[in-house]
Amino acid sequence: MEVGFIGLGLMGRPMALNLLKAGHTVHVWSRRRESMQPLLEAGAGDCASAADVARRAAVTISMVADAPDVEQVTLGEAGVASAARAGHIHVDMSTIAPAAAQAIAARLAERGVTMLDAPVSGGEVGAIAGSLTIMVGGDAAAFDTVKPVFEAMGKSVNRIGGAGAGQVAKACNQILTGVGVAAVAEALNFATRSGVDAGKVREALLGGFAYSRILENHGQRMLDRNFRPGFKAWMHQKDMRIVMEEAHRLGLALPSSAATAQMFNAMVGSGLGEDDSIAMLKLLERMSGGAGE
């Protein structure tokens, strides 16, 4: 397929590279020229704007920070809709609020562009490996058309429902992963402060009902003090903000999510925003009187 990719950050760059490896023709644009360089060297087409990407490709993908960025690259003066041809499909793989995804999809539809919201889970590791979980909302026929593109980037690809449904699934994912990271960090900090080997505690817990992928993977990274970002804390803060805003809109009680959102707020406020979200362990150590380094 002729695919356009907009946004080449921590996640977008390896995702676009996997499209090239799968044999798709890829055209790229990013606000930061240096982000484009690895893709250009790998054979991607060089575009001057989001509109230029849409001019060259039947399917465009955006992977940007938040809803205002999605709106700018799709509906802005030099956005996708300004140059898209009839039948164009735009896939937004960013994490934004479900209501925002629905609103942008409706405005794009008025301009002849079909939008799928397709947020991902798996972090930088999954993006590099092409093993992302992709949760899709939007038109079923458009999903079928784009599925080979999704399969080049992910190992689990599911259409959840109509517009915004992918973002609802991603919000659920962020609730589980955010609360999970907080729980593992609390448990390991509790073990250490109790004078017990946290590594041995983790090993024991992996054999029982407390097992989780977060305890297995992120728990080990916490023990190794490996806080190199695969998913930055400020990004999880943003995602939990979306969760809480949607909870307020729907009148839902999400007490565990609310507490976790406050912990991510504290991480960003205390200078840990650029660390991986698992650096919540550092925050808990500091709150417990330790150095948290």
MIZA-136492 format. One record per residue (C-alpha): residue number from 1; x, y, z. Coordinates in nm, 4 decimals. Layout:
BEGIN
+-----+----------+----------+----------+
: num :     east :    north :       up :
+-----+----------+----------+----------+
: NUM :        X :        Y :        Z :
...
+-----+----------+----------+----------+
! end
This chain:
BEGIN
+-----+----------+----------+----------+
: num :     east :    north :       up :
+-----+----------+----------+----------+
:   1 :   0.0000 :   0.0000 :   0.0000 :
:   2 :   0.0900 :   0.3657 :  -0.0354 :
:   3 :   0.0923 :   0.4740 :   0.3284 :
:   4 :   0.1641 :   0.8147 :   0.4781 :
:   5 :   0.2993 :   0.8456 :   0.8326 :
:   6 :   0.2761 :   1.1688 :   1.0349 :
:   7 :   0.4614 :   1.1923 :   1.3667 :
:   8 :   0.7918 :   1.0125 :   1.4124 :
:   9 :   0.8642 :   1.0160 :   1.7829 :
:  10 :   0.9511 :   0.7354 :   2.0238 :
:  11 :   0.6678 :   0.5181 :   1.8910 :
:  12 :   0.6011 :   0.6484 :   1.5410 :
:  13 :   0.9529 :   0.6052 :   1.4057 :
:  14 :   0.9830 :   0.2265 :   1.4642 :
:  15 :   0.6205 :   0.1752 :   1.3550 :
:  16 :   0.6887 :   0.3473 :   1.0224 :
:  17 :   1.0096 :   0.1467 :   0.9809 :
:  18 :   0.8119 :  -0.1753 :   1.0220 :
:  19 :   0.5765 :  -0.0657 :   0.7438 :
:  20 :   0.8785 :  -0.0249 :   0.5155 :
:  21 :   1.0120 :  -0.3668 :   0.6184 :
:  22 :   0.6740 :  -0.5204 :   0.5323 :
:  23 :   0.7000 :  -0.3863 :   0.1778 :
:  24 :   0.4650 :  -0.0914 :   0.1974 :
:  25 :   0.5573 :   0.2346 :   0.0248 :
:  26 :   0.5802 :   0.4916 :   0.3046 :
:  27 :   0.5774 :   0.8727 :   0.2856 :
:  28 :   0.6661 :   1.0604 :   0.6043 :
:  29 :   0.6412 :   1.3996 :   0.7665 :
:  30 :   0.7273 :   1.5215 :   1.1156 :
:  31 :   0.7512 :   1.8661 :   1.2685 :
:  32 :   1.1099 :   1.7882 :   1.3625 :
:  33 :   1.3156 :   1.7268 :   1.0529 :
:  34 :   1.5739 :   1.5198 :   1.2417 :
:  35 :   1.3023 :   1.2661 :   1.3329 :
:  36 :   1.2475 :   1.1960 :   0.9646 :
:  37 :   1.6094 :   1.1174 :   0.8832 :
:  38 :   1.6174 :   0.7459 :   0.9798 :
:  39 :   1.3051 :   0.6869 :   0.7696 :
:  40 :   1.4424 :   0.8751 :   0.4707 :
:  41 :   1.7623 :   0.6712 :   0.4926 :
:  42 :   1.5511 :   0.3540 :   0.4952 :
:  43 :   1.3729 :   0.4564 :   0.1747 :
:  44 :   1.0681 :   0.6540 :   0.2854 :
:  45 :   0.9377 :   0.9415 :   0.0761 :
:  46 :   1.0179 :   1.2933 :   0.1979 :
:  47 :   0.7100 :   1.5140 :   0.2512 :
:  48 :   0.6839 :   1.8816 :   0.3358 :
:  49 :   0.3578 :   1.8717 :   0.5355 :
:  50 :   0.0679 :   1.6522 :   0.6433 :
:  51 :  -0.1161 :   1.7669 :   0.3322 :
:  52 :   0.1769 :   1.6557 :   0.1174 :
:  53 :   0.1592 :   1.3120 :   0.2807 :
:  54 :  -0.2137 :   1.2858 :   0.2017 :
:  55 :  -0.1497 :   1.3918 :  -0.1570 :
:  56 :   0.0786 :   1.0920 :  -0.2087 :
:  57 :  -0.0975 :   0.8185 :  -0.0086 :
:  58 :  -0.4441 :   0.6603 :   0.0044 :
:  59 :  -0.4019 :   0.5818 :   0.3747 :
:  60 :  -0.2450 :   0.8208 :   0.6242 :
:  61 :  -0.1476 :   0.7508 :   0.9842 :
:  62 :  -0.0893 :   1.0001 :   1.2642 :
:  63 :   0.1001 :   0.9224 :   1.5848 :
:  64 :   0.1149 :   1.2484 :   1.7803 :
:  65 :   0.0836 :   1.3672 :   2.1392 :
:  66 :  -0.2787 :   1.4678 :   2.2017 :
:  67 :  -0.6106 :   1.5706 :   2.0484 :
:  68 :  -0.5076 :   1.9267 :   1.9489 :
:  69 :  -0.2150 :   1.7790 :   1.7545 :
:  70 :  -0.4429 :   1.5271 :   1.5808 :
:  71 :  -0.6817 :   1.8086 :   1.4904 :
:  72 :  -0.3975 :   2.0196 :   1.3502 :
:  73 :  -0.2496 :   1.7477 :   1.1287 :
:  74 :  -0.5895 :   1.6342 :   0.9991 :
:  75 :  -0.8077 :   1.9450 :   0.9836 :
:  76 :  -0.5527 :   2.2285 :   0.9912 :
:  77 :  -0.4638 :   2.4523 :   0.6998 :
:  78 :  -0.1960 :   2.2099 :   0.5776 :
:  79 :  -0.3657 :   1.9018 :   0.7201 :
:  80 :  -0.4681 :   1.5716 :   0.5669 :
:  81 :  -0.8208 :   1.6809 :   0.4756 :
:  82 :  -0.6925 :   1.9732 :   0.2693 :
:  83 :  -0.5320 :   1.7400 :   0.0135 :
:  84 :  -0.6980 :   1.3986 :   0.0555 :
:  85 :  -0.8576 :   1.2383 :  -0.2484 :
:  86 :  -1.1976 :   1.0647 :  -0.2543 :
:  87 :  -1.2002 :   0.7471 :  -0.0473 :
:  88 :  -0.9070 :   0.8527 :   0.1706 :
:  89 :  -0.8686 :   0.6710 :   0.5042 :
:  90 :  -0.6959 :   0.8405 :   0.7951 :
:  91 :  -0.5833 :   0.6307 :   1.0920 :
:  92 :  -0.5040 :   0.8084 :   1.4165 :
:  93 :  -0.2892 :   0.5888 :   1.6391 :
:  94 :  -0.2368 :   0.8519 :   1.9079 :
:  95 :  -0.4024 :   0.8220 :   2.2490 :
:  96 :  -0.6741 :   1.0853 :   2.2812 :
:  97 :  -1.0139 :   1.1129 :   2.4489 :
:  98 :  -1.2906 :   0.9003 :   2.2923 :
:  99 :  -1.5136 :   1.2077 :   2.2576 :
: 100 :  -1.2340 :   1.3931 :   2.0766 :
: 101 :  -1.1835 :   1.0992 :   1.8390 :
: 102 :  -1.5538 :   1.0954 :   1.7589 :
: 103 :  -1.5625 :   1.4704 :   1.6965 :
: 104 :  -1.2576 :   1.4678 :   1.4676 :
: 105 :  -1.3943 :   1.1658 :   1.2788 :
: 106 :  -1.7258 :   1.3467 :   1.2205 :
: 107 :  -1.5527 :   1.6586 :   1.0881 :
: 108 :  -1.3294 :   1.4522 :   0.8607 :
: 109 :  -1.6324 :   1.2633 :   0.7276 :
: 110 :  -1.7826 :   1.5975 :   0.6218 :
: 111 :  -1.4727 :   1.6441 :   0.4055 :
: 112 :  -1.4832 :   1.2948 :   0.2550 :
: 113 :  -1.2219 :   1.1305 :   0.4779 :
: 114 :  -1.2961 :   0.8144 :   0.6777 :
: 115 :  -1.1159 :   0.8036 :   1.0110 :
: 116 :  -1.0228 :   0.5069 :   1.2269 :
: 117 :  -0.9042 :   0.5598 :   1.5849 :
: 118 :  -0.6421 :   0.2926 :   1.6498 :
: 119 :  -0.4408 :   0.3534 :   1.9679 :
: 120 :  -0.1746 :   0.1011 :   2.0630 :
: 121 :  -0.0288 :  -0.0737 :   2.3650 :
: 122 :   0.3166 :  -0.2244 :   2.3968 :
: 123 :   0.5446 :   0.0768 :   2.4324 :
: 124 :   0.8670 :   0.1364 :   2.2442 :
: 125 :   0.9670 :  -0.2309 :   2.2747 :
: 126 :   0.6461 :  -0.3408 :   2.1032 :
: 127 :   0.6773 :  -0.0701 :   1.8403 :
: 128 :   1.0305 :  -0.1862 :   1.7507 :
: 129 :   0.9339 :  -0.5556 :   1.7502 :
: 130 :   0.6142 :  -0.5016 :   1.5515 :
: 131 :   0.4221 :  -0.6722 :   1.8327 :
: 132 :   0.1878 :  -0.3922 :   1.9373 :
: 133 :  -0.1695 :  -0.4447 :   2.0500 :
: 134 :  -0.3881 :  -0.2285 :   1.8251 :
: 135 :  -0.7424 :  -0.1347 :   1.9334 :
: 136 :  -0.9538 :   0.0063 :   1.6516 :
: 137 :  -1.2726 :   0.2080 :   1.6350 :
: 138 :  -1.4555 :   0.3124 :   1.3191 :
: 139 :  -1.5985 :   0.1862 :   0.9917 :
: 140 :  -1.5724 :  -0.1933 :   0.9394 :
: 141 :  -1.4950 :  -0.1700 :   0.5666 :
: 142 :  -1.2168 :   0.0824 :   0.6284 :
: 143 :  -1.0771 :  -0.1480 :   0.8974 :
: 144 :  -1.0677 :  -0.4394 :   0.6522 :
: 145 :  -0.8848 :  -0.2214 :   0.3985 :
: 146 :  -0.6211 :  -0.1104 :   0.6486 :
: 147 :  -0.5783 :  -0.4399 :   0.8339 :
: 148 :  -0.2624 :  -0.5440 :   0.6391 :
: 149 :  -0.1037 :  -0.2159 :   0.7495 :
: 150 :  -0.1972 :  -0.2827 :   1.1116 :
: 151 :  -0.0563 :  -0.6346 :   1.0889 :
: 152 :   0.2833 :  -0.4949 :   0.9894 :
: 153 :   0.2957 :  -0.3072 :   1.3208 :
: 154 :   0.1119 :  -0.5299 :   1.5670 :
: 155 :   0.0454 :  -0.8904 :   1.6618 :
: 156 :  -0.2991 :  -0.8297 :   1.8149 :
: 157 :  -0.5352 :  -0.6257 :   1.5978 :
: 158 :  -0.9004 :  -0.5911 :   1.7011 :
: 159 :  -1.1854 :  -0.3707 :   1.5841 :
: 160 :  -1.3770 :  -0.2827 :   1.9002 :
: 161 :  -1.6703 :  -0.0921 :   1.7516 :
: 162 :  -1.7644 :   0.2434 :   1.6031 :
: 163 :  -1.5795 :   0.5745 :   1.6172 :
: 164 :  -1.4111 :   0.6290 :   1.9534 :
: 165 :  -1.4327 :   0.2639 :   2.0599 :
: 166 :  -1.0607 :   0.2104 :   2.0098 :
: 167 :  -0.9902 :   0.5004 :   2.2447 :
: 168 :  -1.2278 :   0.3575 :   2.5058 :
: 169 :  -1.0321 :   0.0303 :   2.4936 :
: 170 :  -0.7043 :   0.2211 :   2.5251 :
: 171 :  -0.8361 :   0.4134 :   2.8271 :
: 172 :  -0.9218 :   0.0777 :   2.9882 :
: 173 :  -0.5709 :  -0.0424 :   2.9058 :
: 174 :  -0.4181 :   0.2629 :   3.0714 :
: 175 :  -0.6282 :   0.2137 :   3.3822 :
: 176 :  -0.5007 :  -0.1432 :   3.4177 :
: 177 :  -0.1382 :  -0.0646 :   3.3355 :
: 178 :  -0.1261 :   0.2550 :   3.5418 :
: 179 :  -0.2798 :   0.0994 :   3.8507 :
: 180 :  -0.0642 :  -0.2109 :   3.7899 :
: 181 :   0.2592 :  -0.0100 :   3.7819 :
: 182 :   0.1567 :   0.1674 :   4.1031 :
: 183 :   0.0740 :  -0.1636 :   4.2734 :
: 184 :   0.4034 :  -0.3300 :   4.1756 :
: 185 :   0.6039 :  -0.0240 :   4.2807 :
: 186 :   0.4232 :  -0.0158 :   4.6170 :
: 187 :   0.4803 :  -0.3869 :   4.6750 :
: 188 :   0.8524 :  -0.3769 :   4.5945 :
: 189 :   0.9046 :  -0.0622 :   4.8018 :
: 190 :   0.7153 :  -0.2269 :   5.0909 :
: 191 :   0.9376 :  -0.5353 :   5.0697 :
: 192 :   1.2586 :  -0.3314 :   5.0641 :
: 193 :   1.1535 :  -0.1036 :   5.3507 :
: 194 :   1.0652 :  -0.4161 :   5.5505 :
: 195 :   1.4243 :  -0.5329 :   5.5167 :
: 196 :   1.3403 :  -0.8207 :   5.2802 :
: 197 :   1.4957 :  -0.8985 :   4.9421 :
: 198 :   1.2459 :  -0.7494 :   4.6934 :
: 199 :   1.3824 :  -0.9709 :   4.4165 :
: 200 :   1.2989 :  -1.2857 :   4.6095 :
: 201 :   0.9546 :  -1.1482 :   4.6931 :
: 202 :   0.8896 :  -1.0822 :   4.3249 :
: 203 :   1.0065 :  -1.4344 :   4.2334 :
: 204 :   0.7674 :  -1.5858 :   4.4874 :
: 205 :   0.4733 :  -1.3730 :   4.3725 :
: 206 :   0.5241 :  -1.4703 :   4.0087 :
: 207 :   0.4183 :  -1.8238 :   4.1015 :
: 208 :   0.0798 :  -1.7271 :   4.2456 :
: 209 :  -0.2349 :  -1.5290 :   4.1693 :
: 210 :  -0.0374 :  -1.2039 :   4.1980 :
: 211 :   0.1361 :  -1.2853 :   3.8682 :
: 212 :   0.1071 :  -1.0194 :   3.5981 :
: 213 :   0.3069 :  -0.9112 :   3.2954 :
: 214 :   0.3731 :  -0.5865 :   3.4804 :
: 215 :   0.5179 :  -0.7713 :   3.7802 :
: 216 :   0.7244 :  -0.9920 :   3.5494 :
: 217 :   0.8612 :  -0.7299 :   3.3094 :
: 218 :   0.8365 :  -0.3945 :   3.4846 :
: 219 :   0.9033 :  -0.5473 :   3.8242 :
: 220 :   1.2382 :  -0.6753 :   3.7000 :
: 221 :   1.3182 :  -0.3365 :   3.5468 :
: 222 :   1.2405 :  -0.1701 :   3.8789 :
: 223 :   1.4774 :  -0.4098 :   4.0548 :
: 224 :   1.7434 :  -0.3371 :   3.7900 :
: 225 :   1.6850 :   0.0397 :   3.8332 :
: 226 :   1.6289 :   0.0560 :   3.4571 :
: 227 :   1.4159 :   0.3676 :   3.4200 :
: 228 :   1.5106 :   0.4404 :   3.0593 :
: 229 :   1.1869 :   0.5532 :   2.8965 :
: 230 :   0.9918 :   0.3092 :   2.6854 :
: 231 :   0.6778 :   0.4969 :   2.7885 :
: 232 :   0.7444 :   0.8270 :   2.9607 :
: 233 :   0.5706 :   0.9176 :   3.2846 :
: 234 :   0.4303 :   1.2418 :   3.1404 :
: 235 :   0.2609 :   1.0380 :   2.8678 :
: 236 :   0.0934 :   0.8123 :   3.1231 :
: 237 :  -0.0050 :   1.1247 :   3.3165 :
: 238 :  -0.1751 :   1.2555 :   3.0009 :
: 239 :  -0.3538 :   0.9251 :   2.9461 :
: 240 :  -0.4800 :   0.9131 :   3.3049 :
: 241 :  -0.6012 :   1.2717 :   3.2645 :
: 242 :  -0.8096 :   1.1494 :   2.9705 :
: 243 :  -0.9459 :   0.8662 :   3.1857 :
: 244 :  -1.0462 :   1.1035 :   3.4640 :
: 245 :  -1.1988 :   1.3612 :   3.2280 :
: 246 :  -1.4093 :   1.0878 :   3.0688 :
: 247 :  -1.5069 :   0.9630 :   3.4165 :
: 248 :  -1.6263 :   1.3132 :   3.5087 :
: 249 :  -1.8167 :   1.3407 :   3.1801 :
: 250 :  -1.9877 :   1.0042 :   3.2381 :
: 251 :  -2.0355 :   1.0446 :   3.6136 :
: 252 :  -1.8264 :   0.7394 :   3.6980 :
: 253 :  -1.6415 :   0.6544 :   4.0181 :
: 254 :  -1.2860 :   0.5407 :   3.9370 :
: 255 :  -1.1138 :   0.5598 :   4.2772 :
: 256 :  -0.8047 :   0.3521 :   4.1920 :
: 257 :  -0.7569 :   0.5452 :   3.8680 :
: 258 :  -0.7917 :   0.8756 :   4.0518 :
: 259 :  -0.5209 :   0.7845 :   4.3033 :
: 260 :  -0.2915 :   0.6619 :   4.0255 :
: 261 :  -0.3489 :   0.9787 :   3.8238 :
: 262 :  -0.2371 :   1.1820 :   4.1257 :
: 263 :   0.0789 :   0.9730 :   4.1529 :
: 264 :   0.1647 :   1.0453 :   3.7893 :
: 265 :   0.0950 :   1.4150 :   3.8555 :
: 266 :   0.3418 :   1.3978 :   4.1448 :
: 267 :   0.6015 :   1.2249 :   3.9260 :
: 268 :   0.5867 :   1.5011 :   3.6666 :
: 269 :   0.5828 :   1.7706 :   3.9363 :
: 270 :   0.8924 :   1.6234 :   4.1022 :
: 271 :   1.0975 :   1.6066 :   3.7820 :
: 272 :   1.0410 :   1.2429 :   3.6877 :
: 273 :   0.8245 :   1.3117 :   3.3838 :
: 274 :   1.0920 :   1.2138 :   3.1305 :
: 275 :   1.1641 :   0.8835 :   3.3064 :
: 276 :   0.9687 :   0.5689 :   3.2289 :
: 277 :   0.6376 :   0.5422 :   3.4113 :
: 278 :   0.7913 :   0.2659 :   3.6277 :
: 279 :   0.9981 :   0.5378 :   3.7953 :
: 280 :   0.6944 :   0.5642 :   4.0207 :
: 281 :   0.9132 :   0.3444 :   4.2415 :
: 282 :   1.1514 :   0.6410 :   4.2801 :
: 283 :   0.8613 :   0.8644 :   4.3846 :
: 284 :   0.7438 :   0.6142 :   4.6465 :
: 285 :   1.0989 :   0.5796 :   4.7790 :
: 286 :   1.1253 :   0.9568 :   4.8182 :
: 287 :   0.7831 :   0.9707 :   4.9885 :
: 288 :   0.9073 :   0.6982 :   5.2266 :
: 289 :   1.2169 :   0.8947 :   5.3243 :
: 290 :   1.4604 :   0.7327 :   5.0824 :
: 291 :   1.6782 :   0.8892 :   4.8126 :
: 292 :   1.4717 :   0.7623 :   4.5206 :
: 293 :   1.7540 :   0.7797 :   4.2681 :
+-----+----------+----------+----------+
! end
